[in-house]
Amino acid sequence: MKKRIVVALGGNALGNTAQEQRQLVRQTAVPLADLIAEGHELVLAHGNGPQVGMINLAFDSGVVPAMPFPECGAMSQGYIGYHLQNALREELLSRGLDRPVATVVTQVVVDKNDPAFQNPTKPIGSFYSKEEAEQIAEKTGFIMKEDAGRGYRRVVASPKPVAVVEDRTVNALIRDGQVVITVGGGGIPVVREGDHLEGVAAVIDKDFASEVLAEIVNADYLIILTAVEKVALNYGKPQEKWLDRVTVAEMEQYVEEGHFAPGSMLPKVEASVAFAKSGKGRTALITSLDCARDGIAGKTGTHISL
């Protein structure tokens, strides 16, 4: 049965350079095209942590004038979307499927009073040693924090998404039968000042933005892609347990018990729970890209529903 599916791709799966990304998105396009070939309506979202960090660092080099962070986010949406839409279009055409693929540069409204602005936590860009991080912080004023034992990275605020400004445009394209790439990197974070939208230096978590998007387009499925086939309790420990079909109530209990790491699996689980709770018949699926097709068929992945 045909489903409307929002797929959230991770920014780390897209590569750290334009050249690497062009190669990777060709591989990414194959399982996405598999879903479209089966008759499903696809809406794509993606992360942009490595990419927006790279762009921001390039402008901060001093060679060219500095670029505000929201504009760096817009640039990342544009070039990631450019690569994704071309790769997916070519893959579809190779199968005899003539489906338009369009990228929408998307603004996402956040609350200017969101407490996240007082405690920046979203890592972006490259990893540095402690000494390098201290030098960068002193020179630029960036907030640098240690990231999961892998080194130090710049962090910015990660406010929760409130609304998608271009929601009517996205829905119009879907009704027209187009594959839409939107809320890239979680969207360009903006706050409302009357009729004016003002960009802010922040990164919206792409999983939460994808959840809001999935509600807006009335999706049947929200697929949040990660490096593993399923979500696990006690991940990496002797008592590790992989989750198949889980109710919202069960998953909320696991969250309360602290099974999922903040900044890693936790936002994926929280976004999935929010979507599953948002309407009858809605299911969230957490799995890997290669397993997405089997996940929709019910063969694998972690399914979260009421």
C-alpha contacts under 8 A as a table, 3 or more apart, distances in Angstrom:
res1	aa1	res2	aa2	distance
1	M	39	G	7.98
2	K	38	E	7.66
2	K	39	G	5.53
2	K	40	H	4.83
2	K	41	E	7.31
3	K	39	G	7.77
3	K	40	H	4.97
3	K	41	E	6.18
3	K	219	A	7.60
3	K	220	D	5.90
3	K	221	Y	7.22
4	R	40	H	5.94
4	R	41	E	4.60
4	R	42	L	6.13
4	R	43	V	7.84
4	R	218	N	7.71
4	R	219	A	4.90
4	R	220	D	5.31
4	R	221	Y	6.52
5	I	40	H	7.03
5	I	41	E	6.02
5	I	42	L	5.09
5	I	43	V	6.23
5	I	214	A	7.78
5	I	219	A	5.54
5	I	220	D	6.02
5	I	221	Y	4.77
5	I	222	L	5.85
5	I	223	I	7.11
6	V	42	L	6.00
6	V	43	V	4.73
6	V	44	L	5.82
6	V	45	A	7.24
6	V	210	S	7.16
6	V	213	L	7.77
6	V	214	A	5.83
6	V	219	A	6.55
6	V	221	Y	6.35
6	V	222	L	4.91
6	V	223	I	6.12
7	V	42	L	7.19
7	V	43	V	6.26
7	V	44	L	5.00
7	V	45	A	6.04
7	V	210	S	7.77
7	V	222	L	6.11
7	V	223	I	4.77
7	V	224	I	6.08
7	V	225	L	7.35
8	A	44	L	6.15
8	A	45	A	4.68
8	A	46	H	5.30
8	A	47	G	7.70
8	A	206	K	7.21
8	A	207	D	6.64
8	A	210	S	6.28
8	A	222	L	7.75
8	A	223	I	6.19
8	A	224	I	4.92
8	A	225	L	6.00
9	L	13	A	7.33
9	L	44	L	7.42
9	L	45	A	6.07
9	L	46	H	4.35
9	L	47	G	6.28
9	L	224	I	6.94
9	L	225	L	5.70
9	L	226	T	7.87
10	G	13	A	5.48
10	G	14	L	7.26
10	G	46	H	5.59
10	G	47	G	4.85
10	G	48	N	7.61
10	G	225	L	6.69
10	G	226	T	6.93
11	G	14	L	5.42
11	G	15	G	7.53
11	G	46	H	6.02
11	G	47	G	3.84
11	G	48	N	4.52
11	G	49	G	5.86
11	G	50	P	6.63
11	G	51	Q	7.50
11	G	185	G	7.41
12	N	15	G	6.02
12	N	16	N	7.51
12	N	47	G	7.46
12	N	48	N	7.54
12	N	49	G	7.23
12	N	50	P	6.49
13	A	24	L	7.55
14	L	20	E	7.76
14	L	21	Q	5.16
14	L	24	L	6.08
14	L	25	V	6.54
15	G	18	A	7.44
15	G	20	E	5.34
15	G	21	Q	4.61
15	G	24	L	6.81
15	G	50	P	7.82
16	N	20	E	6.61
16	N	21	Q	6.90
16	N	50	P	6.01
16	N	51	Q	6.29
16	N	54	M	7.81
17	T	20	E	5.21
17	T	21	Q	6.04
17	T	51	Q	7.60
18	A	21	Q	5.04
18	A	22	R	6.22
19	Q	22	R	5.36
19	Q	23	Q	6.77
20	E	23	Q	5.36
20	E	24	L	6.29
21	Q	24	L	5.01
21	Q	25	V	5.99
21	Q	83	H	7.49
22	R	25	V	5.60
22	R	26	R	6.80
22	R	83	H	6.06
22	R	87	A	7.96
23	Q	26	R	5.63
23	Q	27	Q	7.22
24	L	27	Q	5.35
24	L	28	T	6.29
25	V	28	T	4.63
25	V	29	A	5.90
25	V	83	H	6.89
25	V	84	L	5.94
25	V	87	A	6.17
26	R	29	A	5.26
26	R	30	V	7.00
26	R	87	A	5.32
26	R	88	L	7.39
26	R	91	E	7.81
27	Q	30	V	5.67
27	Q	31	P	7.91
28	T	31	P	6.43
28	T	32	L	6.82
28	T	289	L	7.53
29	A	32	L	5.16
29	A	33	A	5.92
29	A	84	L	7.49
29	A	87	A	6.08
29	A	88	L	4.89
29	A	91	E	6.49
30	V	33	A	5.17
30	V	34	D	6.29
30	V	88	L	7.64
30	V	91	E	6.66
31	P	34	D	4.86
31	P	35	L	6.64
31	P	289	L	6.91
31	P	290	D	6.25
31	P	292	A	7.20
31	P	293	R	6.94
32	L	35	L	5.38
32	L	36	I	6.61
32	L	88	L	7.68
33	A	36	I	4.97
33	A	37	A	5.94
33	A	88	L	6.84
33	A	91	E	6.73
33	A	92	L	6.09
34	D	37	A	5.08
34	D	38	E	6.43
34	D	293	R	7.03
35	L	38	E	5.22
35	L	39	G	6.86
35	L	40	H	5.84
35	L	42	L	7.73
35	L	293	R	6.19
36	I	39	G	5.20
36	I	40	H	5.02
36	I	41	E	6.41
36	I	42	L	6.68
37	A	40	H	7.31
37	A	97	L	7.67
41	E	174	I	7.92
41	E	177	G	7.91
41	E	179	V	7.27
42	L	179	V	5.78
42	L	180	V	7.23
43	V	179	V	5.89
43	V	180	V	5.03
43	V	181	I	6.06
43	V	182	T	7.51
44	L	179	V	7.70
44	L	180	V	6.12
44	L	181	I	4.59
44	L	182	T	6.24
45	A	181	I	5.82
45	A	182	T	5.36
45	A	183	V	5.67
45	A	184	G	5.47
45	A	185	G	7.60
45	A	186	G	7.67
45	A	206	K	7.33
45	A	210	S	6.26
46	H	182	T	7.85
46	H	183	V	7.23
46	H	184	G	4.98
46	H	185	G	5.57
46	H	186	G	7.20
46	H	206	K	6.42
47	G	184	G	6.08
47	G	185	G	4.03
47	G	186	G	6.47
47	G	205	D	7.79
47	G	206	K	5.48
48	N	51	Q	5.17
48	N	52	V	5.74
48	N	73	G	7.87
48	N	76	S	6.68
48	N	77	Q	7.66
48	N	184	G	6.97
48	N	185	G	4.42
48	N	186	G	7.99
49	G	52	V	5.60
49	G	53	G	6.10
49	G	123	P	7.28
49	G	124	I	4.93
49	G	125	G	6.37
49	G	185	G	7.06
50	P	53	G	5.24
50	P	54	M	6.15
50	P	124	I	5.96
50	P	125	G	4.84
50	P	126	S	7.14
51	Q	54	M	5.09
51	Q	55	I	6.30
51	Q	76	S	6.15
51	Q	125	G	7.14
52	V	55	I	5.08
52	V	56	N	6.03
52	V	72	C	5.92
52	V	73	G	5.71
52	V	75	M	7.85
52	V	76	S	5.66
52	V	124	I	7.21
52	V	125	G	7.01
53	G	56	N	5.11
53	G	57	L	6.06
53	G	124	I	5.05
53	G	125	G	3.69
53	G	126	S	7.09
54	M	57	L	5.21
54	M	58	A	6.20
54	M	125	G	5.63
54	M	126	S	7.49
55	I	58	A	5.15
55	I	59	F	6.50
55	I	72	C	6.12
55	I	75	M	7.98
55	I	76	S	7.58
56	N	59	F	5.33
56	N	60	D	6.20
56	N	67	M	7.13
56	N	69	F	6.76
56	N	72	C	6.05
57	L	60	D	4.90
57	L	61	S	6.25
57	L	125	G	7.68
58	A	61	S	5.35
59	F	62	G	6.54
59	F	63	V	7.18
59	F	64	V	6.01
59	F	65	P	6.52
59	F	66	A	5.06
59	F	67	M	5.97
60	D	63	V	7.83
60	D	64	V	7.86
60	D	65	P	7.77
60	D	66	A	5.62
60	D	67	M	7.71
61	S	64	V	7.37
62	G	65	P	6.53
62	G	66	A	7.16
67	M	71	E	6.62
67	M	72	C	6.71
68	P	71	E	5.52
68	P	72	C	6.55
68	P	201	A	7.50
69	F	72	C	4.94
69	F	73	G	6.36
69	F	200	V	7.30
69	F	201	A	5.18
69	F	202	A	7.47
70	P	73	G	4.99
70	P	74	A	6.35
70	P	188	I	5.93
70	P	189	P	6.92
70	P	199	G	5.49
70	P	200	V	6.03
70	P	201	A	5.92
70	P	202	A	7.52
71	E	74	A	4.94
71	E	75	M	6.25
72	C	75	M	5.08
72	C	76	S	6.30
73	G	76	S	5.11
73	G	77	Q	6.26
73	G	185	G	7.22
73	G	187	G	7.69
73	G	188	I	5.95
74	A	77	Q	5.10
74	A	78	G	6.29
74	A	105	V	6.75
74	A	188	I	6.34
75	M	78	G	5.10
75	M	79	Y	6.37
76	S	79	Y	5.46
76	S	80	I	5.88
76	S	184	G	7.92
76	S	185	G	7.76
77	Q	80	I	5.44
77	Q	81	G	5.78
77	Q	105	V	6.24
77	Q	184	G	5.21
77	Q	185	G	6.79
77	Q	187	G	7.96
78	G	81	G	5.23
78	G	82	Y	6.01
78	G	103	T	7.61
78	G	105	V	6.71
79	Y	82	Y	4.88
79	Y	83	H	6.30
80	I	83	H	5.29
80	I	84	L	6.12
81	G	84	L	5.02
81	G	85	Q	5.81
81	G	103	T	5.50
81	G	181	I	6.59
81	G	184	G	7.71
82	Y	85	Q	5.49
82	Y	86	N	6.23
82	Y	103	T	7.29
83	H	86	N	5.43
83	H	87	A	6.13
84	L	87	A	5.23
84	L	88	L	6.02
85	Q	88	L	5.24
85	Q	89	R	5.86
85	Q	101	V	5.54
85	Q	102	A	6.38
85	Q	103	T	6.97
85	Q	181	I	7.56
86	N	89	R	5.09
86	N	90	E	6.11
86	N	101	V	7.89
87	A	90	E	5.30
87	A	91	E	6.22
88	L	91	E	5.06
88	L	92	L	6.12
88	L	101	V	7.48
89	R	92	L	5.20
89	R	93	L	6.15
89	R	98	D	7.86
89	R	99	R	7.11
89	R	100	P	7.05
89	R	101	V	6.26
90	E	93	L	5.10
90	E	94	S	6.11
91	E	94	S	5.16
91	E	95	R	6.71
92	L	95	R	5.24
92	L	96	G	6.47
92	L	97	L	4.95
92	L	98	D	6.60
92	L	99	R	7.09
93	L	96	G	4.87
93	L	97	L	5.02
93	L	98	D	5.67
93	L	99	R	7.89
94	S	97	L	7.35
99	R	177	G	7.38
99	R	178	Q	6.25
99	R	179	V	7.10
100	P	177	G	7.64
100	P	178	Q	5.04
100	P	179	V	6.25
101	V	178	Q	5.69
101	V	179	V	4.63
101	V	180	V	5.93
101	V	181	I	7.56
102	A	178	Q	7.02
102	A	179	V	6.33
102	A	180	V	5.14
102	A	181	I	6.13
103	T	180	V	5.90
103	T	181	I	4.58
103	T	182	T	6.02
104	V	170	V	7.45
104	V	180	V	7.22
104	V	181	I	6.23
104	V	182	T	5.20
104	V	183	V	7.73
105	V	182	T	6.62
105	V	183	V	7.30
105	V	184	G	7.49
105	V	187	G	7.77
106	T	164	V	7.25
106	T	165	V	7.00
106	T	166	E	6.17
106	T	182	T	6.15
106	T	183	V	5.26
106	T	184	G	7.11
106	T	187	G	5.30
106	T	188	I	6.23
107	Q	164	V	6.20
107	Q	165	V	5.54
107	Q	166	E	6.90
107	Q	183	V	7.26
107	Q	187	G	5.19
107	Q	188	I	4.54
107	Q	189	P	6.09
107	Q	190	V	6.49
108	V	161	P	6.29
108	V	162	V	7.12
108	V	163	A	5.74
108	V	164	V	4.59
108	V	165	V	5.89
108	V	183	V	7.40
108	V	186	G	7.54
108	V	187	G	5.19
108	V	188	I	5.68
108	V	189	P	5.12
108	V	190	V	6.00
108	V	209	A	7.94
109	V	161	P	6.02
109	V	162	V	5.38
109	V	163	A	5.12
109	V	164	V	6.25
109	V	165	V	6.89
109	V	189	P	5.90
109	V	190	V	4.94
109	V	191	V	5.52
109	V	192	R	7.11
110	V	114	D	7.54
110	V	159	P	6.36
110	V	160	K	6.25
110	V	161	P	5.15
110	V	162	V	5.31
110	V	163	A	7.39
110	V	189	P	6.24
110	V	190	V	5.99
110	V	191	V	5.53
111	D	114	D	5.22
111	D	159	P	7.39
111	D	160	K	7.70
111	D	161	P	7.91
111	D	162	V	7.13
111	D	191	V	6.25
112	K	117	F	7.97
112	K	191	V	5.95
113	N	117	F	7.60
114	D	117	F	6.18
114	D	159	P	5.98
114	D	160	K	7.51
115	P	118	Q	5.46
115	P	119	N	7.01
115	P	159	P	7.56
116	A	119	N	5.17
116	A	120	P	6.07
116	A	121	T	7.85
116	A	157	A	5.44
116	A	158	S	5.78
116	A	159	P	5.24
117	F	120	P	5.98
117	F	157	A	5.01
117	F	158	S	7.26
117	F	159	P	6.92
118	Q	157	A	7.62
119	N	157	A	6.59
120	P	143	I	7.79
120	P	155	V	5.78
120	P	156	V	4.63
120	P	157	A	3.92
120	P	158	S	6.61
121	T	155	V	5.33
121	T	156	V	5.92
121	T	157	A	5.87
121	T	158	S	6.62
122	K	154	R	8.00
122	K	155	V	4.86
122	K	156	V	5.20
122	K	157	A	6.00
122	K	158	S	5.73
122	K	203	V	6.76
122	K	263	G	7.64
123	P	145	K	7.92
123	P	147	D	7.42
123	P	153	R	5.77
123	P	154	R	5.57
123	P	155	V	4.33
123	P	156	V	6.71
124	I	153	R	6.38
124	I	154	R	5.70
124	I	155	V	6.11
124	I	156	V	7.67
125	G	153	R	6.62
125	G	154	R	6.81
126	S	153	R	6.16
126	S	154	R	7.97
127	F	150	R	7.27
127	F	151	G	5.36
127	F	152	Y	5.30
127	F	153	R	5.11
128	Y	131	E	7.89
128	Y	132	E	5.70
128	Y	133	A	5.74
128	Y	151	G	5.46
128	Y	152	Y	4.89
128	Y	153	R	6.26
129	S	132	E	5.18
129	S	133	A	6.08
129	S	151	G	5.61
129	S	152	Y	5.96
130	K	133	A	5.08
130	K	134	E	6.19
130	K	151	G	7.15
130	K	152	Y	6.22
131	E	134	E	5.21
131	E	135	Q	6.40
132	E	135	Q	5.15
132	E	136	I	6.25
133	A	136	I	5.10
133	A	137	A	6.08
133	A	144	M	6.11
133	A	152	Y	6.17
133	A	153	R	7.19
134	E	137	A	5.13
134	E	138	E	6.15
134	E	144	M	7.56
135	Q	138	E	5.18
135	Q	139	K	6.16
136	I	139	K	5.11
136	I	140	T	5.86
136	I	141	G	7.50
136	I	142	F	7.04
137	A	140	T	5.40
137	A	141	G	4.85
137	A	142	F	4.85
137	A	143	I	6.13
137	A	144	M	6.47
138	E	141	G	5.76
138	E	142	F	7.80
142	F	154	R	6.36
142	F	155	V	7.59
143	I	154	R	5.69
143	I	155	V	5.74
143	I	156	V	7.33
144	M	152	Y	6.22
144	M	153	R	5.36
144	M	154	R	4.38
144	M	155	V	5.84
145	K	152	Y	5.27
145	K	153	R	5.69
145	K	154	R	6.45
145	K	155	V	6.61
146	E	149	G	6.70
146	E	150	R	7.45
146	E	151	G	5.56
146	E	152	Y	4.21
146	E	153	R	6.45
147	D	150	R	5.77
147	D	151	G	5.74
147	D	152	Y	5.68
147	D	153	R	6.60
148	A	151	G	7.44
156	V	201	A	7.01
156	V	202	A	5.38
156	V	203	V	6.70
157	A	201	A	7.33
157	A	202	A	4.79
157	A	203	V	6.35
158	S	202	A	5.74
158	S	203	V	5.13
158	S	204	I	5.05
158	S	205	D	6.42
159	P	202	A	7.27
159	P	203	V	7.39
159	P	204	I	5.87
159	P	205	D	7.90
160	K	204	I	6.47
160	K	205	D	7.53
160	K	208	F	7.04
160	K	209	A	7.89
161	P	164	V	7.91
161	P	204	I	6.71
161	P	208	F	6.84
161	P	209	A	5.87
161	P	212	V	7.31
162	V	212	V	7.78
163	A	212	V	7.26
164	V	167	D	5.39
164	V	183	V	7.93
164	V	212	V	7.83
164	V	213	L	7.28
166	E	169	T	5.32
166	E	170	V	6.37
167	D	170	V	5.20
167	D	171	N	6.28
167	D	216	I	6.94
168	R	171	N	5.18
168	R	172	A	6.09
169	T	172	A	5.11
169	T	173	L	6.32
170	V	173	L	5.27
170	V	174	I	6.33
170	V	180	V	6.96
170	V	182	T	7.69
170	V	217	V	7.91
171	N	174	I	5.06
171	N	175	R	6.19
171	N	217	V	6.17
172	A	175	R	5.17
172	A	176	D	6.32
173	L	176	D	4.98
173	L	177	G	6.61
173	L	178	Q	5.52
173	L	179	V	7.68
173	L	180	V	6.98
174	I	177	G	5.19
174	I	178	Q	5.27
174	I	179	V	6.70
174	I	180	V	6.88
175	R	178	Q	7.43
181	I	184	G	7.26
182	T	187	G	7.64
183	V	186	G	4.99
183	V	187	G	4.17
183	V	188	I	7.69
183	V	206	K	7.53
183	V	209	A	6.70
183	V	210	S	7.12
183	V	213	L	7.70
184	G	187	G	5.19
184	G	206	K	7.39
185	G	188	I	7.59
185	G	203	V	7.28
185	G	204	I	7.07
185	G	205	D	7.35
185	G	206	K	5.59
186	G	189	P	7.95
186	G	203	V	6.86
186	G	204	I	4.77
186	G	205	D	5.45
186	G	206	K	3.95
186	G	207	D	7.38
186	G	208	F	7.55
186	G	209	A	5.09
186	G	210	S	7.18
187	G	203	V	7.97
187	G	204	I	6.72
187	G	206	K	7.71
187	G	209	A	7.25
188	I	199	G	7.01
188	I	203	V	7.68
188	I	204	I	7.84
189	P	199	G	5.77
189	P	200	V	5.87
189	P	201	A	7.57
189	P	202	A	6.45
189	P	203	V	6.87
189	P	204	I	6.68
190	V	197	L	5.75
190	V	198	E	5.11
190	V	199	G	4.23
190	V	200	V	5.72
191	V	197	L	5.63
191	V	198	E	5.32
191	V	199	G	6.56
191	V	200	V	7.25
192	R	195	D	6.85
192	R	196	H	5.90
192	R	197	L	4.85
192	R	198	E	6.47
193	E	196	H	5.00
193	E	197	L	6.09
193	E	198	E	7.03
194	G	197	L	7.93
204	I	208	F	7.54
204	I	209	A	6.86
205	D	208	F	5.56
205	D	209	A	6.35
205	D	267	P	7.80
206	K	209	A	4.97
206	K	210	S	5.83
207	D	210	S	5.03
207	D	211	E	6.25
207	D	224	I	6.98
207	D	267	P	6.54
207	D	268	K	5.80
207	D	271	A	5.97
208	F	211	E	5.04
208	F	212	V	6.44
208	F	267	P	7.18
208	F	268	K	7.79
208	F	271	A	5.26
209	A	212	V	5.18
209	A	213	L	6.14
210	S	213	L	4.89
210	S	214	A	5.99
210	S	222	L	7.79
211	E	214	A	5.02
211	E	215	E	6.43
211	E	222	L	7.07
211	E	271	A	5.77
211	E	272	S	7.16
211	E	274	A	7.25
211	E	275	F	5.81
212	V	215	E	5.27
212	V	216	I	6.30
212	V	275	F	7.91
213	L	216	I	4.97
213	L	217	V	6.26
214	A	217	V	5.40
214	A	218	N	5.97
214	A	219	A	5.13
214	A	221	Y	7.76
214	A	222	L	6.40
214	A	275	F	7.44
215	E	218	N	4.97
215	E	219	A	6.34
215	E	275	F	7.05
215	E	278	S	7.30
216	I	219	A	7.85
219	A	222	L	6.97
219	A	282	R	7.34
220	D	281	G	6.93
220	D	282	R	5.04
220	D	283	T	6.45
221	Y	282	R	6.01
221	Y	283	T	5.06
221	Y	284	A	5.59
221	Y	285	L	7.13
222	L	272	S	7.23
222	L	275	F	7.34
222	L	283	T	6.57
222	L	284	A	4.72
222	L	285	L	6.15
223	I	284	A	5.92
223	I	285	L	4.72
223	I	286	I	5.84
223	I	287	T	7.42
223	I	292	A	7.62
224	I	268	K	6.64
224	I	272	S	7.75
224	I	284	A	7.61
224	I	285	L	6.23
224	I	286	I	4.93
224	I	287	T	6.67
225	L	286	I	5.86
225	L	287	T	5.25
225	L	288	S	5.03
225	L	289	L	5.79
225	L	292	A	7.97
226	T	229	E	7.60
226	T	286	I	7.07
226	T	287	T	5.87
226	T	288	S	5.04
226	T	289	L	7.26
227	A	287	T	7.55
227	A	288	S	5.50
227	A	289	L	8.00
228	V	231	V	7.24
228	V	287	T	6.13
228	V	288	S	5.43
229	E	286	I	7.61
229	E	287	T	4.52
229	E	288	S	4.95
229	E	291	C	6.68
229	E	300	T	7.29
229	E	301	G	5.53
229	E	302	T	7.91
230	K	242	W	6.24
230	K	243	L	6.32
230	K	244	D	7.12
230	K	286	I	6.37
230	K	287	T	5.25
230	K	288	S	7.67
230	K	300	T	7.47
230	K	301	G	4.68
230	K	302	T	5.14
231	V	242	W	5.88
231	V	243	L	5.61
231	V	244	D	8.00
231	V	265	M	7.98
231	V	286	I	6.94
231	V	287	T	7.56
231	V	301	G	7.60
231	V	302	T	6.01
232	A	235	Y	5.31
232	A	240	E	6.49
232	A	241	K	5.34
232	A	242	W	4.26
232	A	243	L	5.75
233	L	240	E	5.66
233	L	241	K	5.11
233	L	242	W	6.38
233	L	243	L	7.42
233	L	254	Y	7.90
233	L	259	H	5.89
233	L	260	F	7.72
234	N	237	K	5.52
234	N	238	P	7.90
234	N	239	Q	6.26
234	N	240	E	4.69
234	N	241	K	6.67
234	N	259	H	6.31
235	Y	240	E	5.28
235	Y	241	K	7.39
236	G	240	E	6.22
237	K	240	E	5.24
243	L	246	V	6.94
243	L	301	G	7.86
243	L	302	T	5.62
244	D	300	T	7.04
244	D	301	G	6.13
244	D	302	T	4.50
244	D	303	H	6.09
245	R	302	T	5.79
245	R	303	H	4.75
245	R	304	I	6.15
245	R	305	S	7.99
246	V	250	E	6.25
246	V	251	M	6.46
246	V	302	T	7.23
246	V	303	H	6.07
246	V	304	I	5.02
246	V	305	S	6.74
247	T	250	E	5.19
247	T	251	M	6.26
247	T	304	I	5.57
247	T	305	S	5.19
247	T	306	L	5.36
248	V	251	M	5.17
248	V	252	E	6.07
248	V	273	V	5.81
248	V	276	A	7.00
248	V	277	K	7.13
248	V	304	I	6.20
248	V	305	S	5.72
248	V	306	L	5.34
249	A	252	E	5.16
249	A	253	Q	6.31
249	A	306	L	7.67
250	E	253	Q	5.13
250	E	254	Y	6.39
251	M	254	Y	4.99
251	M	255	V	6.22
251	M	269	V	7.75
251	M	273	V	7.34
251	M	304	I	7.75
252	E	255	V	5.04
252	E	256	E	6.22
252	E	273	V	7.54
253	Q	256	E	5.04
253	Q	257	E	6.25
254	Y	257	E	5.03
254	Y	258	G	6.50
254	Y	259	H	5.89
254	Y	260	F	7.96
255	V	258	G	5.19
255	V	259	H	5.94
255	V	260	F	6.49
255	V	266	L	7.53
256	E	259	H	7.83
258	G	261	A	7.60
260	F	264	S	7.58
260	F	265	M	5.51
260	F	266	L	4.87
261	A	264	S	5.44
261	A	265	M	5.60
261	A	266	L	5.38
262	P	265	M	6.69
262	P	266	L	5.06
262	P	267	P	6.85
263	G	266	L	6.48
263	G	267	P	6.51
264	S	267	P	6.67
264	S	268	K	7.49
265	M	268	K	5.29
265	M	269	V	6.27
266	L	269	V	5.16
266	L	270	E	6.07
267	P	270	E	4.98
267	P	271	A	5.91
268	K	271	A	5.28
268	K	272	S	6.08
268	K	286	I	7.59
269	V	272	S	5.03
269	V	273	V	6.13
270	E	273	V	5.16
270	E	274	A	6.20
271	A	274	A	5.10
271	A	275	F	6.29
272	S	275	F	5.24
272	S	276	A	6.18
272	S	284	A	5.10
272	S	285	L	7.29
272	S	286	I	7.87
272	S	304	I	6.86
273	V	276	A	5.13
273	V	277	K	6.13
273	V	284	A	7.32
273	V	304	I	6.78
273	V	305	S	7.58
274	A	277	K	5.22
274	A	278	S	6.20
275	F	278	S	5.06
275	F	279	G	7.50
275	F	282	R	6.97
275	F	283	T	7.30
275	F	284	A	6.64
276	A	279	G	6.62
276	A	280	K	7.82
276	A	281	G	7.96
276	A	282	R	5.23
276	A	283	T	5.26
276	A	284	A	5.94
276	A	304	I	6.49
276	A	305	S	5.00
276	A	306	L	6.22
277	K	280	K	7.64
277	K	282	R	7.74
277	K	305	S	7.37
277	K	306	L	6.46
278	S	282	R	7.45
279	G	282	R	5.87
280	K	306	L	7.60
281	G	305	S	7.76
282	R	305	S	6.63
283	T	303	H	6.66
283	T	304	I	5.76
283	T	305	S	4.98
284	A	303	H	5.78
284	A	304	I	5.11
284	A	305	S	6.62
285	L	295	G	7.22
285	L	296	I	7.93
285	L	301	G	6.44
285	L	302	T	5.55
285	L	303	H	4.66
285	L	304	I	6.34
286	I	301	G	5.84
286	I	302	T	5.22
286	I	303	H	6.74
287	T	291	C	6.39
287	T	292	A	6.45
287	T	295	G	7.20
287	T	300	T	7.81
287	T	301	G	4.77
287	T	302	T	6.50
288	S	291	C	5.29
288	S	292	A	6.30
288	S	301	G	7.77
289	L	292	A	5.26
290	D	293	R	7.40
291	C	294	D	5.36
291	C	295	G	5.87
291	C	300	T	7.08
291	C	301	G	7.29
292	A	295	G	4.85
292	A	296	I	6.28
292	A	301	G	7.82
293	R	296	I	5.36
293	R	297	A	6.45
294	D	297	A	4.91
294	D	298	G	6.28
294	D	299	K	5.19
294	D	300	T	5.98
295	G	298	G	5.00
295	G	299	K	5.46
295	G	300	T	4.73
295	G	301	G	5.26
296	I	299	K	7.54
297	A	300	T	7.98
298	G	301	G	7.75
